Amino acid sequence: PWRSQSGTCMEIPEWDVHEIDRDLYILRQSPCASYEKPFVFLVFGDDRALLLDTGAGKDNHLAATVVRLMRQWLERTGRRSIALVVAHTHEHDDHIAGDADLAALRIPELPVQVTALDLDATKRLFGITRWPDDIGHIDLGGRILDAIPAPGHSKLSIMLYDRRTAILF
């Protein structure tokens, strides 16, 4: 259960984190920070990690939570570094607010690449030639996510299918 469903703002963390397995985390932003309560997904492969969306609200402190999770992952796996790619399900404010804080990180063992919020950048990241007819992919190293264009809610709307867990984001 998500703590955002009950309790007071004193009891609910700004980001509620659920570890699905060692390589997949689902984060939910507190309703005390944003009425939208957006979900954010952190997926690890062997070569890099993907953060899907960055939440709502100015100063949402997502960067600190992501850095903590990534450092824990590095320690668990005995790795020294891993790059982070930040992508988005779409370009609305409740999914992109943490972009600037993540782009500003300067941690040598955790280099960050934030994908620009335009169609060309999205197509390049996922290798989609014909939008929205083609299905693209991102290979995180031993973990492939299929990128399925889904314009409608917004022009950049995209779904990601994780072949390893059969989860559709």
Number of C-alpha atoms within 10 A of each C-alpha: 6 12 17 20 10 10 9 12 14 8 10 19 17 21 25 16 19 14 12 10 9 12 16 17 18 17 24 21 27 23 19 15 19 16 12 16 18 18 21 22 18 21 21 22 16 14 14 20 24 24 20 22 24 31 29 23 18 14 12 20 18 22 19 13 15 19 16 12 16 22 17 13 17 16 12 10 12 9 12 11 18 21 18 24 19 22 25 27 22 23 19 17 13 19 22 22 21 22 21 14 16 22 15 11 15 10 10 11 14 19 16 22 16 17 16 15 15 12 13 13 13 24 21 12 17 18 15 19 13 11 17 17 11 13 19 22 18 16 16 19 12 11 20 16 23 18 25 22 23 17 14 9 11 12 14 22 19 21 18 21 16 18 12 10 11 9 10 13 16
